[in-house]
Amino acid sequence: MFENALTIRNVSYGKKITLKAFVSTCIIALAVALPQVVHMAMGQPGGVKWLPMYLPVLIGGCLMGVKWGSVIGVLSPLVSFFITSAMGNPMPMAARLPFMMLELTVFAIVSGLFTKKISENGAWAFAAVILAQICGRGIFLGAAALTESFTPFTAKMIWGQIQTGFTGLALQAVLAPVIIIVTRKLLIKEDQND
């Protein structure tokens, strides 16, 4: 969607790359900061229930597309891990990091596949977010099942966390598309027929 808005405005290739890098960096920063706020307010259970890093990644996928969204999905938990490790409290924990990187990359790829559709009609953001959530959580569950013999995660444990996080997913299934629809209206000039 962001690419389409820049193309409509005849932004040069070099400037597009700069703007995409800037927006992606801002989304990653939000994905790092938002969990910190939730954890300060509600502790670790708040993070498991509300899944605060997921919201910026879902928005990033819808807004930036598959390629840039993938970068956001991979880097958000990785940057968070390095910053919070330096502060003495790594989030996510090292054992969970590869799983979160995989899950959030899937979130971004799936939601990013809808970018062109969202540019045409913002309501597609609802399908993009919900499908991304299902696929991402499914990948996490599947990865835990495949690796439970040598990681601290079991499919049963992850399924319990998925159930706990349903509240956050449900909120994000509404909030993320609304943010995307508002952003779309700001970025893309609407025809009078829209």
C-alpha positions as CSV (number, residue, x, y, z in Angstrom):
1,M,0.0,0.0,0.0
2,F,2.8,2.4,0.9
3,E,4.5,1.6,-2.4
4,N,1.3,2.4,-4.3
5,A,1.0,5.8,-2.5
6,L,4.6,6.6,-3.4
7,T,4.1,5.6,-7.0
8,I,1.0,7.8,-7.3
9,R,3.1,10.7,-6.1
10,N,5.9,10.0,-8.6
11,V,8.5,9.6,-5.9
12,S,11.9,8.6,-7.3
13,Y,13.3,5.1,-6.7
14,G,16.0,6.3,-4.3
15,K,13.6,8.4,-2.2
16,K,11.2,5.4,-2.1
17,I,13.9,3.2,-0.6
18,T,14.7,5.9,2.0
19,L,11.1,6.4,2.9
20,K,10.4,2.6,3.1
21,A,13.5,2.2,5.3
22,F,12.4,5.1,7.6
23,V,8.8,3.8,7.9
24,S,10.0,0.2,8.5
25,T,12.4,1.4,11.2
26,C,9.6,3.3,12.9
27,I,7.4,0.2,12.9
28,I,10.2,-1.9,14.3
29,A,10.8,0.8,17.0
30,L,7.1,0.6,17.9
31,A,7.2,-3.2,18.0
32,V,10.1,-3.0,20.5
33,A,8.6,-0.2,22.6
34,L,4.9,-1.4,22.8
35,P,5.8,-4.7,24.6
36,Q,7.9,-2.8,27.1
37,V,4.9,-0.6,28.0
38,V,2.6,-3.6,28.3
39,H,5.1,-5.5,30.4
40,M,5.6,-2.5,32.7
41,A,1.8,-2.1,33.1
42,M,0.8,-5.7,33.4
43,G,3.9,-7.9,33.8
44,Q,4.7,-10.9,31.6
45,P,1.1,-12.2,31.7
46,G,0.1,-9.0,29.9
47,G,2.5,-9.8,27.1
48,V,1.1,-13.3,26.7
49,K,-2.5,-12.1,26.7
50,W,-2.2,-8.9,24.6
51,L,0.7,-9.9,22.3
52,P,1.8,-6.3,21.8
53,M,4.6,-6.9,19.3
54,Y,2.1,-8.5,16.9
55,L,0.1,-5.3,16.2
56,P,3.0,-3.2,14.6
57,V,4.1,-6.3,12.6
58,L,0.6,-6.8,11.2
59,I,0.3,-3.2,10.3
60,G,3.8,-3.3,8.8
61,G,2.9,-6.2,6.6
62,C,-0.3,-4.7,5.4
63,L,1.3,-1.3,4.8
64,M,4.8,-2.3,3.5
65,G,4.1,-5.5,1.6
66,V,5.9,-8.9,1.7
67,K,9.5,-7.9,1.3
68,W,9.7,-5.0,3.7
69,G,7.1,-6.6,6.0
70,S,9.4,-9.7,6.2
71,V,12.2,-7.5,7.4
72,I,10.0,-6.0,10.0
73,G,8.8,-9.5,11.1
74,V,12.4,-10.8,11.4
75,L,14.0,-7.7,13.0
76,S,11.3,-6.7,15.5
77,P,11.9,-9.6,18.0
78,L,15.6,-9.7,17.2
79,V,16.1,-5.9,17.9
80,S,13.9,-6.3,21.0
81,F,16.0,-9.2,22.2
82,F,19.3,-7.3,21.8
83,I,18.1,-4.1,23.4
84,T,16.4,-5.8,26.3
85,S,19.3,-8.2,26.8
86,A,21.6,-5.1,27.2
87,M,19.2,-3.9,29.9
88,G,19.4,-7.3,31.7
89,N,15.9,-8.7,30.9
90,P,15.8,-10.2,27.4
91,M,12.4,-10.1,25.6
92,P,11.7,-12.4,24.0
93,M,13.8,-15.0,25.9
94,A,16.6,-16.5,23.8
95,A,14.9,-19.9,23.5
96,R,11.7,-18.2,22.2
97,L,13.5,-15.8,19.8
98,P,13.7,-18.1,16.7
99,F,10.0,-19.1,17.2
100,M,8.9,-15.5,17.4
101,M,11.1,-14.5,14.4
102,L,9.4,-17.3,12.4
103,E,5.9,-16.5,13.6
104,L,6.2,-12.7,13.0
105,T,7.7,-13.2,9.6
106,V,4.7,-15.4,8.6
107,F,2.4,-12.6,10.0
108,A,4.2,-10.1,7.8
109,I,4.3,-12.2,4.7
110,V,0.7,-13.2,4.8
111,S,-0.6,-9.7,5.6
112,G,1.8,-8.3,3.0
113,L,0.3,-10.5,0.3
114,F,-2.9,-8.4,0.6
115,T,-1.2,-5.0,0.1
116,K,-2.4,-4.4,-3.4
117,K,-6.0,-5.5,-2.5
118,I,-5.9,-3.2,0.6
119,S,-4.8,-0.3,-1.7
120,E,-7.9,-0.9,-3.8
121,N,-10.3,-1.5,-0.8
122,G,-9.2,-1.0,2.8
123,A,-11.7,-3.6,4.0
124,W,-9.3,-6.2,2.8
125,A,-7.2,-5.4,5.8
126,F,-9.6,-7.5,8.0
127,A,-9.0,-10.6,5.9
128,A,-5.3,-9.9,5.8
129,V,-4.9,-9.6,9.5
130,I,-7.1,-12.6,10.5
131,L,-5.4,-14.9,8.0
132,A,-2.0,-13.7,9.1
133,Q,-2.9,-14.4,12.7
134,I,-4.1,-17.9,11.9
135,C,-1.1,-18.8,9.8
136,G,1.4,-17.2,12.2
137,R,0.1,-18.9,15.3
138,G,-0.3,-22.2,13.4
139,I,3.4,-22.0,12.3
140,F,4.4,-21.4,15.9
141,L,2.3,-24.3,17.1
142,G,3.7,-26.6,14.4
143,A,7.3,-25.5,15.0
144,A,6.9,-26.2,18.8
145,A,5.4,-29.7,18.0
146,L,8.4,-30.5,15.6
147,T,11.0,-29.3,18.1
148,E,9.6,-30.2,21.5
149,S,12.1,-33.0,22.0
150,F,15.0,-30.5,22.1
151,T,13.5,-27.1,23.0
152,P,11.7,-26.0,26.2
153,F,8.4,-25.6,24.3
154,T,5.8,-28.3,23.8
155,A,2.8,-28.1,21.5
156,K,0.5,-28.3,24.6
157,M,2.3,-25.3,26.2
158,I,2.1,-23.2,23.0
159,W,-1.6,-24.2,22.5
160,G,-2.3,-22.9,26.0
161,Q,-0.5,-19.6,25.2
162,I,-2.5,-19.3,22.0
163,Q,-5.7,-19.7,24.0
164,T,-4.4,-17.1,26.5
165,G,-3.5,-14.7,23.6
166,F,-6.9,-14.9,21.9
167,T,-8.0,-11.7,23.6
168,G,-5.1,-9.8,22.1
169,L,-5.6,-11.4,18.7
170,A,-9.3,-10.5,18.8
171,L,-8.5,-6.9,19.6
172,Q,-5.8,-6.7,17.0
173,A,-8.2,-8.3,14.4
174,V,-10.2,-5.1,14.7
175,L,-7.6,-2.5,15.7
176,A,-5.0,-3.3,13.0
177,P,-7.5,-3.1,10.1
178,V,-9.0,0.2,11.4
179,I,-5.4,1.7,11.6
180,I,-4.7,0.4,8.1
181,I,-7.9,1.8,6.7
182,V,-7.3,5.2,8.3
183,T,-3.7,5.1,7.0
184,R,-4.9,4.2,3.5
185,K,-7.2,7.2,3.5
186,L,-4.3,9.4,4.4
187,L,-1.9,7.9,1.8
188,I,-4.0,7.3,-1.2
189,K,-6.1,9.8,-3.0
190,E,-9.6,8.6,-3.1
191,D,-11.7,8.8,-6.3
192,Q,-15.1,10.4,-5.8
193,N,-16.7,7.0,-6.5
194,D,-14.9,5.3,-3.6
